[in-house]
Amino acid sequence: MNHTNGSISTNEVDIAPSFFSAKSGLMVNALDDEWVILPNKGKGAQVSVGWVHASDMSGTEKELILEVFVYYVRTKAASTAWGVVSNIRSFVLGGIPSLDKVKTLWSGLSTHKKKALNQFFGTLSKMGHKKFHGYHKFTRERLDKSSVNPLDSSTGAFNDVEFDSLAKKINESLQQFKWNAERELSFYQSSMRYGVLKNMVTTKLLVSIVRRPIQIALLKWSDLIPSGSSFHDAAILSVDEIGSLGGETLQLRVYIAKSTGMLFSRECPERHPLYISEELAKVLIEFKGVVLSGLKLLMTSSEVDVDDAELLTLMNDIPMFPDISLFSLRVESLDFFRSLFSSRSTAYHVSESTITNAIRCVRPSSDRVADCIASSNRVRHTVLTRGAQDGLSAAQLAKITGVTVPAARHYIDLDYKSRREIDSKYIGNEFLKAAFSGSLTLIREREELIVDQNFSPVGGARNERVCHTCSTVMGRPLGCYGCPNFLPILEADHRSVLESAEDKLTVNRTALLNPLHTRSIEKLERQIVWVKLTIAVCDETLARQRSIDD
């Protein structure tokens, strides 16, 4: 919606020029009441500034406020720009408040509003408006300390059970998809058909390369090339590109999500392309074939004649994960279609929020919390935490995950040894509590018996169907200990399972190539703890029963 008068009144200071480019590449008129800054429906796609135009504040103050908003729309993610505009609105409706008023209000503000005001005054100060140096000094020094705990059981790193479950559910959903099936154009126009497939592939890629949703959303097919080829990108040195590894592997160019001064979202690629394994490469290649088929159907429905070779060339600048709206487009001509895309365009790219929500739809199983929620942040916490535990440097962690070196250093500074000891005791206590809440005596006639290496029963399954879908790498019976679905037999010989597991651990420890690389035996160590806890519970329960009988 345009400003009602179409221009700023004569007593106001003009903004020159009135048109500017958003970070997404869209042209925006500063005189409009609504700024559309994303070509899709992602978070922050539209920013409302009509309240600035309609305010009775002075023209100079309007110019200052809009100058900050223009800066954020041009250089920051749409969600960030939208957040700043929304969070400072109530404070500047009648004009920029005095420093004394800011000081009076400060203690009662929420953390996100404090951050927004600090960003606002910091930007004005950075732009050379000396009047606001004092404002920024005050807000900067009084921001609430953010406390992020990457080891939190609900929002931090996944444990092994949760991460394994997440990966398993993603892989199983993709394995069930019939890649070679015949499809109609209606398939691609459906959020429940093509949309679901797209979500599964983006989630698989996000977990595999450990990058933010916005970085996945920005990808084009030109960013995915075979190992040994070159991107011919001035920002990526040939020495940093991935050489041929002899297999059908790919390398992926990913763009930095947060960088000061960027005018376009796809302006600054990470220095090092990412290696894509054969298994993930197969999924992406299959998905590209599905997208290509959809584009053919779109062209046919629009009566546009194009051969496969030309369409494949066009696909270089087409989003890797096109929004479903692309397949409802009326293509007037091949030139019209070609004009929609460039190496920097973001038209018809899937929105960041769609990818964010897609991974949240995958619910991993957990032995810590009742409702385990997945997110890209938790995946990143997991990889950074494990890397720090394995002794990787901050620079190595930053390269693996795409975060800054200072951010990676935070994970190295955590005392993991102490935390693991606490976690071990906590898990043990929770297990004991759960174990004593019900009977541990198994009905021997139960169909689903779990036996040891001597074929002697050691337990059973509370739910046989759940047990049949399990694929623990430890195998039965060792992998069953600690599982909520495992019902141990009180009188069973659990010590024989323990002895076998400890012998296996001894062999594996001697086979380690490097004594520091203990990740491969951690699962075995954890299962041994579960067996010991089970033995302790059974012994205690049997002792109590004997004392009652006596």
C-alpha positions as CSV (number, residue, x, y, z in Angstrom):
1,M,0.0,0.0,0.0
2,N,1.4,3.4,-1.0
3,H,1.6,6.5,1.1
4,T,-1.7,8.3,0.6
5,N,-0.1,11.5,-0.7
6,G,2.5,9.6,-2.8
7,S,5.3,11.9,-1.4
8,I,6.6,13.4,1.8
9,S,5.2,16.9,2.5
10,T,7.3,20.0,1.8
11,N,8.1,20.6,5.4
12,E,9.8,17.2,5.6
13,V,13.3,16.2,4.5
14,D,13.3,14.2,1.3
15,I,15.0,10.8,1.3
16,A,17.3,10.5,-1.7
17,P,17.0,8.3,-3.5
18,S,13.5,7.1,-2.6
19,F,14.2,3.7,-4.3
20,F,16.7,1.3,-2.8
21,S,17.5,-2.4,-3.1
22,A,16.7,-4.8,-0.3
23,K,19.2,-7.5,0.6
24,S,17.0,-10.0,-1.3
25,G,17.4,-7.9,-4.5
26,L,13.9,-6.5,-4.5
27,M,13.5,-2.8,-5.3
28,V,11.7,-0.9,-2.5
29,N,10.3,2.6,-2.5
30,A,11.1,4.3,0.8
31,L,7.9,6.4,0.4
32,D,5.6,3.3,0.5
33,D,3.8,2.5,3.7
34,E,4.6,-1.2,3.3
35,W,8.0,-2.4,2.2
36,V,8.0,-5.8,0.5
37,I,11.6,-7.1,1.1
38,L,11.3,-10.8,0.3
39,P,10.0,-12.5,-2.9
40,N,8.5,-15.3,-0.8
41,K,6.4,-15.5,2.4
42,G,9.4,-15.9,4.7
43,K,9.7,-14.3,8.1
44,G,9.9,-10.5,7.7
45,A,8.8,-10.5,4.1
46,Q,6.9,-7.3,4.6
47,V,7.9,-4.3,6.8
48,S,5.3,-1.7,7.8
49,V,6.6,1.9,8.0
50,G,3.3,3.7,7.4
51,W,3.2,4.7,11.0
52,V,6.4,6.8,10.4
53,H,4.9,8.6,7.5
54,A,1.7,9.3,9.4
55,S,3.4,10.5,12.5
56,D,3.4,14.2,13.5
57,M,7.1,14.0,14.4
58,S,9.5,16.4,12.7
59,G,10.8,15.7,9.2
60,T,14.3,15.4,10.5
61,E,13.4,12.6,13.0
62,K,11.4,10.8,10.2
63,E,14.5,10.9,8.1
64,L,16.7,9.5,10.9
65,I,14.3,6.7,11.7
66,L,13.8,5.7,8.0
67,E,17.5,5.9,7.4
68,V,18.1,3.2,10.0
69,F,15.3,1.1,8.6
70,V,16.7,1.4,5.1
71,Y,20.1,0.3,6.4
72,Y,18.7,-2.8,8.0
73,V,16.6,-3.8,5.0
74,R,19.6,-3.3,2.6
75,T,22.2,-5.2,4.7
76,K,20.5,-7.6,7.1
77,A,18.3,-10.6,6.9
78,A,14.6,-9.8,6.5
79,S,13.7,-11.3,9.9
80,T,16.3,-9.0,11.6
81,A,15.1,-5.9,9.8
82,W,11.5,-6.7,10.6
83,G,12.4,-7.3,14.3
84,V,14.2,-4.0,14.7
85,V,11.3,-2.1,13.1
86,S,8.6,-3.9,15.2
87,N,10.4,-3.7,18.5
88,I,11.3,0.0,18.4
89,R,8.0,1.2,17.0
90,S,6.3,1.9,20.4
91,F,9.3,4.0,21.5
92,V,9.6,6.3,18.5
93,L,5.9,6.7,17.5
94,G,6.0,10.4,18.5
95,G,9.6,10.9,17.7
96,I,13.0,9.8,19.1
97,P,12.8,10.0,22.9
98,S,15.4,11.8,25.0
99,L,18.2,9.9,26.7
100,D,16.7,10.6,30.1
101,K,13.4,9.0,29.0
102,V,15.3,5.9,27.6
103,K,17.1,5.6,31.0
104,T,13.7,5.8,32.8
105,L,12.1,3.1,30.7
106,W,15.1,0.8,30.4
107,S,14.8,-1.4,33.5
108,G,11.2,-2.4,32.6
109,L,12.0,-3.5,29.1
110,S,12.2,-7.0,27.8
111,T,15.5,-8.3,26.5
112,H,14.5,-8.2,22.8
113,K,13.3,-4.6,23.1
114,K,16.6,-3.6,24.8
115,K,18.5,-5.2,21.9
116,A,16.4,-3.5,19.3
117,L,16.9,0.0,20.9
118,N,20.7,-0.7,21.2
119,Q,20.7,-1.7,17.5
120,F,18.8,1.5,16.6
121,F,21.0,3.9,18.5
122,G,24.1,2.0,17.5
123,T,23.3,2.4,13.8
124,L,22.6,6.1,14.2
125,S,25.9,6.5,16.0
126,K,27.7,4.5,13.3
127,M,26.2,6.6,10.6
128,G,27.9,9.7,12.1
129,H,25.1,11.2,14.1
130,K,27.2,12.2,17.1
131,K,24.1,13.2,19.2
132,F,23.4,9.5,19.7
133,H,26.9,8.4,20.9
134,G,25.7,8.8,24.5
135,Y,22.5,6.8,23.8
136,H,24.5,3.9,22.3
137,K,27.0,3.9,25.2
138,F,24.2,3.7,27.7
139,T,22.2,0.9,25.9
140,R,25.4,-1.1,25.0
141,E,26.6,-1.2,28.6
142,R,23.3,-2.3,30.0
143,L,22.2,-5.2,27.8
144,D,21.0,-8.3,29.6
145,K,23.6,-11.1,29.6
146,S,22.5,-13.8,27.2
147,S,23.0,-17.3,28.7
148,V,23.0,-20.1,26.1
149,N,23.5,-23.6,27.5
150,P,24.4,-25.9,24.6
151,L,24.1,-28.8,27.0
152,D,20.5,-28.1,28.0
153,S,18.4,-31.3,27.6
154,S,15.5,-29.5,25.8
155,T,17.2,-26.9,23.6
156,G,20.9,-27.8,23.6
157,A,22.9,-30.7,22.0
158,F,21.2,-34.0,21.3
159,N,22.6,-37.0,23.1
160,D,23.5,-40.1,21.1
161,V,20.0,-41.7,21.4
162,E,18.3,-38.5,20.2
163,F,20.7,-37.7,17.3
164,D,20.7,-41.3,16.1
165,S,16.9,-41.3,16.2
166,L,16.7,-38.0,14.2
167,A,19.0,-39.3,11.5
168,K,17.1,-42.6,11.3
169,K,13.7,-41.0,10.9
170,I,15.0,-38.6,8.2
171,N,16.6,-41.4,6.2
172,E,13.6,-43.7,6.5
173,S,11.2,-41.1,5.2
174,L,13.4,-40.6,2.1
175,Q,13.9,-44.3,1.5
176,Q,10.1,-44.7,1.2
177,F,9.8,-42.1,-1.6
178,K,9.4,-43.5,-5.1
179,W,11.8,-41.3,-7.1
180,N,11.0,-42.8,-10.5
181,A,7.2,-42.6,-10.3
182,E,5.2,-40.8,-13.0
183,R,3.9,-37.4,-11.8
184,E,1.5,-34.8,-13.0
185,L,1.9,-31.0,-12.5
186,S,-0.6,-31.1,-9.7
187,F,2.0,-33.0,-7.6
188,Y,4.3,-30.0,-7.7
189,Q,1.5,-27.6,-6.8
190,S,0.7,-29.5,-3.6
191,S,2.3,-28.6,-0.3
192,M,1.3,-32.1,0.9
193,R,3.1,-33.9,-2.0
194,Y,6.0,-32.0,-3.5
195,G,6.1,-29.8,-0.4
196,V,6.6,-32.8,1.9
197,L,9.4,-34.2,-0.4
198,K,11.1,-30.8,-0.5
199,N,11.0,-30.6,3.3
200,M,12.5,-34.1,3.7
201,V,15.4,-33.2,1.4
202,T,16.1,-29.8,3.0
203,T,16.1,-31.5,6.5
204,K,18.5,-34.2,5.3
205,L,20.8,-31.5,3.9
206,L,20.6,-29.3,6.9
207,V,21.6,-32.1,9.3
208,S,24.3,-33.3,6.9
209,I,26.1,-30.0,6.4
210,V,25.2,-28.3,9.7
211,R,24.2,-24.9,8.3
212,R,21.4,-22.5,9.1
213,P,18.0,-22.7,7.3
214,I,18.6,-19.4,5.5
215,Q,21.8,-20.8,4.0
216,I,19.8,-23.8,2.6
217,A,17.1,-21.5,1.3
218,L,19.6,-19.5,-0.7
219,L,21.0,-22.4,-2.6
220,K,20.8,-22.7,-6.4
221,W,21.8,-25.7,-8.6
222,S,24.9,-23.8,-9.7
223,D,26.1,-24.2,-6.1
224,L,26.3,-28.0,-6.5
225,I,29.0,-29.4,-8.7
226,P,31.1,-32.6,-9.0
227,S,34.3,-32.9,-6.9
228,G,37.2,-32.0,-9.1
229,S,35.3,-29.2,-10.9
230,S,35.6,-25.5,-10.3
231,F,33.0,-22.9,-9.3
232,H,35.1,-20.2,-11.1
233,D,34.1,-18.0,-8.2
234,A,36.5,-15.1,-7.4
235,A,35.7,-15.5,-3.7
236,I,36.7,-19.2,-3.6
237,L,40.4,-20.1,-4.3
238,S,41.0,-23.1,-6.5
239,V,43.2,-24.6,-3.8
240,D,40.2,-24.6,-1.4
241,E,37.9,-26.4,-3.8
242,I,37.5,-30.2,-3.3
243,G,39.5,-32.3,-5.7
244,S,38.3,-35.5,-7.3
245,L,38.0,-38.4,-4.8
246,G,37.4,-41.1,-7.4
247,G,33.7,-41.6,-6.5
248,E,30.5,-39.9,-7.4
249,T,30.8,-37.2,-4.8
250,L,29.8,-33.5,-5.0
251,Q,30.9,-30.2,-3.5
252,L,28.5,-27.5,-2.4
253,R,29.0,-23.7,-2.3
254,V,27.3,-22.2,0.7
255,Y,26.8,-18.5,1.3
256,I,27.6,-16.7,4.6
257,A,24.4,-16.0,6.4
258,K,25.6,-13.1,8.6
259,S,28.2,-10.6,7.3
260,T,28.5,-6.9,7.8
261,G,28.1,-4.8,4.7
262,M,26.6,-7.4,2.3
263,L,24.1,-5.9,-0.1
264,F,22.9,-9.2,-1.6
265,S,22.1,-12.5,0.2
266,R,24.2,-14.5,-2.3
267,E,27.1,-12.1,-2.3
268,C,29.7,-13.8,0.0
269,P,30.3,-17.5,-0.2
270,E,32.2,-19.4,2.5
271,R,35.8,-19.8,1.6
272,H,35.7,-23.6,1.7
273,P,33.1,-25.6,-0.4
274,L,31.5,-28.4,1.5
275,Y,32.1,-32.1,0.7
276,I,28.9,-34.0,-0.1
277,S,29.1,-37.8,0.4
278,E,27.9,-40.3,-2.2
279,E,24.8,-41.2,-0.2
280,L,23.7,-37.5,0.2
281,A,24.8,-36.8,-3.4
282,K,22.4,-39.5,-4.6
283,V,19.5,-37.9,-2.8
284,L,20.2,-34.5,-4.2
285,I,20.7,-35.8,-7.8
286,E,17.4,-37.7,-7.5
287,F,15.7,-34.6,-6.2
288,K,17.1,-32.6,-9.1
289,G,15.6,-35.1,-11.5
290,V,12.2,-34.5,-9.8
291,V,12.5,-30.7,-10.1
292,L,13.5,-31.1,-13.8
293,S,10.4,-33.2,-14.5
294,G,8.3,-30.5,-12.8
295,L,9.8,-27.8,-14.9
296,K,9.1,-29.8,-18.1
297,L,5.5,-30.2,-17.1
298,L,5.3,-26.4,-16.3
299,M,6.6,-25.6,-19.8
300,T,4.3,-28.0,-21.4
301,S,1.3,-26.6,-19.6
302,S,2.3,-23.1,-20.8
303,E,2.9,-24.3,-24.3
304,V,6.6,-23.3,-24.3
305,D,8.9,-25.5,-26.3
306,V,12.3,-26.1,-24.7
307,D,14.7,-29.1,-24.9
308,D,16.3,-30.8,-21.9
309,A,19.8,-29.4,-22.5
310,E,18.5,-25.8,-22.5
311,L,16.4,-26.4,-19.4
312,L,19.3,-28.0,-17.5
313,T,21.4,-24.9,-18.4
314,L,18.5,-22.7,-17.1
315,M,18.4,-24.7,-13.9
316,N,21.8,-23.3,-12.8
317,D,20.1,-20.1,-11.6
318,I,16.9,-21.8,-10.5
319,P,16.5,-22.4,-6.7
320,M,17.7,-25.8,-5.5
321,F,14.5,-26.0,-3.5
322,P,11.8,-24.1,-5.5
323,D,8.7,-22.9,-3.7
324,I,5.5,-24.6,-4.8
325,S,4.3,-21.3,-6.3
326,L,6.9,-21.6,-9.1
327,F,4.9,-24.5,-10.5
328,S,1.7,-22.5,-10.7
329,L,3.4,-19.7,-12.8
330,R,2.1,-18.9,-16.2
331,V,5.1,-18.8,-18.4
332,E,4.6,-16.4,-21.3
333,S,7.8,-17.4,-23.1
334,L,11.2,-18.9,-22.5
335,D,12.8,-15.4,-22.4
336,F,10.3,-14.4,-19.7
337,F,11.1,-17.5,-17.7
338,R,14.8,-16.8,-18.1
339,S,14.5,-13.2,-16.9
340,L,13.1,-14.3,-13.5
341,F,16.4,-15.8,-12.5
342,S,20.0,-14.8,-12.1
343,S,23.0,-15.8,-10.0
344,R,21.9,-13.3,-7.3
345,S,18.1,-13.6,-7.5
346,T,16.0,-15.0,-4.7
347,A,12.7,-15.3,-6.6
348,Y,10.8,-18.5,-5.9
349,H,13.4,-19.7,-3.3
350,V,11.8,-21.6,-0.5
351,S,11.5,-19.5,2.6
352,E,13.8,-19.8,5.6
353,S,10.8,-20.4,7.9
354,T,9.6,-23.3,5.8
355,I,13.0,-25.1,6.3
356,T,13.0,-24.2,10.0
357,N,9.5,-25.7,10.5
358,A,10.4,-28.8,8.4
359,I,13.0,-30.1,10.8
360,R,10.7,-29.4,13.8
361,C,8.2,-31.8,12.3
362,V,10.7,-34.7,12.8
363,R,10.4,-35.8,16.4
364,P,13.3,-37.9,17.6
365,S,13.0,-40.5,20.4
366,S,14.6,-39.5,23.7
367,D,15.7,-41.1,26.9
368,R,15.8,-37.7,28.7
369,V,12.7,-35.7,27.8
370,A,9.1,-36.7,27.0
371,D,8.8,-34.4,23.9
372,C,12.1,-34.0,22.0
373,I,12.0,-31.1,19.5
374,A,14.6,-30.9,16.7
375,S,16.0,-27.6,15.3
376,S,18.9,-26.5,13.3
377,N,20.4,-24.8,16.4
378,R,20.3,-28.2,18.3
379,V,22.0,-29.9,15.4
380,R,24.7,-27.2,15.4
381,H,25.1,-27.5,19.2
382,T,25.5,-31.2,18.9
383,V,28.2,-31.1,16.3
384,L,30.1,-28.3,18.1
385,T,29.8,-30.1,21.5
386,R,31.0,-33.4,20.1
387,G,33.8,-31.7,18.3
388,A,34.9,-29.9,21.4
389,Q,34.8,-33.2,23.4
390,D,37.0,-34.8,20.7
391,G,39.6,-32.0,21.1
392,L,39.1,-30.1,17.8
393,S,40.3,-26.5,17.8
394,A,38.0,-23.5,17.5
395,A,39.2,-22.9,13.9
396,Q,38.3,-26.5,13.0
397,L,34.9,-26.3,14.6
398,A,34.2,-23.0,12.9
399,K,35.0,-24.5,9.5
400,I,32.8,-27.6,10.1
401,T,29.7,-25.6,11.2
402,G,30.1,-22.2,9.6
403,V,30.0,-20.3,12.9
404,T,32.7,-17.7,13.8
405,V,35.8,-18.8,15.7
406,P,34.8,-16.8,18.9
407,A,31.4,-18.7,18.8
408,A,33.1,-22.0,18.5
409,R,35.6,-21.2,21.3
410,H,32.6,-21.0,23.7
411,Y,32.1,-24.7,23.3
412,I,35.8,-25.5,24.0
413,D,35.7,-23.5,27.2
414,L,33.0,-25.8,28.7
415,D,34.1,-28.3,31.3
416,Y,32.8,-31.4,29.5
417,K,34.4,-34.0,31.8
418,S,32.5,-32.7,34.8
419,R,29.3,-32.4,32.9
420,R,29.4,-35.9,31.6
421,E,29.9,-37.2,35.1
422,I,26.8,-35.2,36.2
423,D,24.8,-36.5,33.3
424,S,25.8,-40.1,34.0
425,K,24.6,-39.8,37.6
426,Y,21.4,-38.0,36.5
427,I,20.6,-40.7,33.9
428,G,21.2,-43.4,36.5
429,N,18.9,-41.8,39.0
430,E,16.2,-41.4,36.4
431,F,16.6,-45.0,35.4
432,L,16.3,-46.3,39.0
433,K,13.2,-44.2,39.5
434,A,11.6,-45.6,36.4
435,A,12.6,-49.1,37.2
436,F,11.2,-49.1,40.7
437,S,7.9,-47.6,39.5
438,G,6.7,-50.9,38.2
439,S,7.4,-54.6,38.4
440,L,10.5,-56.0,36.8
441,T,9.3,-59.6,36.8
442,L,8.7,-60.7,33.3
443,I,5.9,-63.2,32.4
444,R,7.9,-66.1,31.0
445,E,5.2,-67.0,28.5
446,R,5.5,-63.6,26.8
447,E,6.1,-64.1,23.0
448,E,8.7,-61.4,22.7
449,L,11.7,-62.7,24.8
450,I,15.1,-61.1,24.6
451,V,17.9,-63.6,25.1
452,D,21.6,-63.4,25.8
453,Q,24.5,-65.1,23.9
454,N,23.6,-68.4,25.5
455,F,20.0,-68.1,24.5
456,S,18.9,-67.5,28.1
457,P,16.1,-65.0,28.5
458,V,17.2,-61.7,30.1
459,G,14.1,-59.6,29.5
460,G,11.2,-58.7,27.2
461,A,9.6,-55.9,25.4
462,R,6.8,-53.7,26.9
463,N,5.6,-53.0,23.4
464,E,6.5,-55.7,20.8
465,R,5.8,-53.4,17.8
466,V,8.3,-50.8,19.0
467,C,10.9,-53.5,19.6
468,H,10.5,-54.8,16.0
469,T,11.4,-51.3,14.5
470,C,14.5,-50.9,16.6
471,S,17.9,-51.0,14.8
472,T,20.4,-50.3,17.6
473,V,23.9,-50.8,16.5
474,M,24.7,-52.6,19.8
475,G,22.3,-55.4,18.9
476,R,20.4,-57.6,21.3
477,P,20.6,-57.9,24.2
478,L,23.3,-55.3,25.0
479,G,21.5,-52.5,23.1
480,C,18.3,-53.1,25.0
481,Y,19.6,-52.1,28.4
482,G,18.5,-48.5,29.2
483,C,15.7,-48.6,26.6
484,P,12.4,-47.5,28.0
485,N,10.8,-50.4,26.1
486,F,13.0,-53.1,27.8
487,L,11.6,-55.0,30.7
488,P,14.4,-56.9,32.4
489,I,13.8,-60.3,34.2
490,L,14.7,-60.0,37.9
491,E,16.3,-63.5,38.1
492,A,18.2,-63.3,34.8
493,D,21.9,-63.6,34.5
494,H,22.6,-60.0,33.6
495,R,26.2,-60.4,34.8
496,S,27.0,-62.6,31.9
497,V,25.9,-59.8,29.5
498,L,28.1,-57.4,31.5
499,E,31.2,-59.7,31.3
500,S,30.7,-60.1,27.5
501,A,30.4,-56.3,27.0
502,E,33.5,-55.6,29.2
503,D,35.5,-58.1,27.2
504,K,34.3,-56.4,23.9
505,L,35.3,-53.0,25.4
506,T,38.8,-54.2,26.2
507,V,39.3,-55.4,22.7
508,N,38.0,-52.2,21.1
509,R,40.2,-50.0,23.4
510,T,43.3,-51.8,22.3
511,A,42.3,-51.4,18.6
512,L,42.0,-47.6,18.8
513,L,44.2,-45.9,16.2
514,N,44.6,-42.9,18.5
515,P,44.0,-43.0,22.3
516,L,42.3,-39.6,22.1
517,H,39.7,-40.8,19.6
518,T,37.3,-42.5,22.0
519,R,34.1,-41.5,20.3
520,S,33.8,-45.0,18.7
521,I,33.6,-46.8,22.0
522,E,31.4,-44.3,23.9
523,K,28.2,-46.1,23.1
524,L,29.6,-49.3,24.3
525,E,30.8,-47.6,27.6
526,R,27.3,-46.2,28.1
527,Q,25.6,-49.5,27.6
528,I,27.9,-51.1,30.1
529,V,26.7,-48.4,32.6
530,W,23.1,-49.3,31.8
531,V,23.8,-53.1,32.4
532,K,25.4,-52.2,35.8
533,L,22.4,-50.1,36.8
534,T,20.1,-52.9,35.8
535,I,22.0,-55.4,37.9
536,A,21.9,-53.0,40.9
537,V,18.2,-52.5,40.5
538,C,17.5,-56.3,40.3
539,D,19.8,-57.1,43.2
540,E,18.1,-54.4,45.4
541,T,14.6,-55.5,44.4
542,L,15.4,-59.2,45.1
543,A,16.9,-58.3,48.4
544,R,13.8,-56.4,49.5
545,Q,11.6,-59.3,48.4
546,R,13.7,-61.8,50.5
547,S,13.5,-59.5,53.6
548,I,9.7,-59.4,53.2
549,D,9.4,-63.2,52.8
550,D,11.6,-63.8,55.8
